[in-house]
Amino acid sequence: MSPVPFHEEYLHHQKTPSSASIRELVFGMEDGMVSTMGAITGIATATQNHFTVVLSGVVIIAVESISMAVGSYLSSKSEKAIDERKVEEEKEEIRKYPHEEKEEMAELFVKDGWPNDLAKTMAEHTAKDHGLMLKEMAYRELYVVPEAGESPLKNAWVMGVSYVVGGFIPLLPYFFFGIFAAILLSIPVTLIALFALGSFTTKFSRRTWWKAGLEMLTLASAAALVGYGAGQLVDRWWLTEG
């Protein structure tokens, strides 16, 4: 069978990055922007020391990006290992109990909406090829696509780089301006970047761009405000107690 010709407006998802990559990119950039903005704004307000703010920001970005990348790698690797174990167990069941698995395959076809007679015929043909049988059972019963497994290293790389990029957005003004001017620039620039990031995600979905951008802006801003407010309360309590 000849391959289906690609058309720009047909099967456009063939060129779409994996959902895992998009997830890590958005998570990394959002966390980088929010965490760094909250931290350096608090440090800048408290110390009024330009060097301290820049140094703290760079250290925070470096440490957190590595931590996030390692976390992404370990979680992706664990998830991949679990999926691989499920597939291996299913493979063993197909080998030991071919008849029962064939019946289950027919039931899964019926569950998907195929007529009973056709489902049984499809299951009969599928059962003749153990590789195809395993692929179908993994997809329909386990919700696992063996060939489409995530790459832990790729996820870690995307997460780490995204965090660095996101983290430097609120920090960048402090490289060129004084404390007061940098604060006035850092916060709105970061908020605009958060809105843009939310809007960017609609490139891979059917959501309205401004709604996605507003959602990202609202939730991230709320998180930043809560974090900043908690820091201010602790700081005031510490000074009062001291």
NORQUI-V515377 format. One record per helix or strand of 3 or more residues. SS is the DSSP state (H for helix, E for strand). FROM is the first residue (numbers start at 1). TO is the last residue. If there is no record, write none. Layout:
# NORQUI-V515377
ss,from,to
SS,FROM,TO
SS,FROM,TO
This chain:
# NORQUI-V515377
ss,from,to
H,12,15
H,19,47
H,50,96
H,98,111
H,116,127
H,130,140
H,146,148
H,152,171
H,173,176
H,179,204
H,209,241
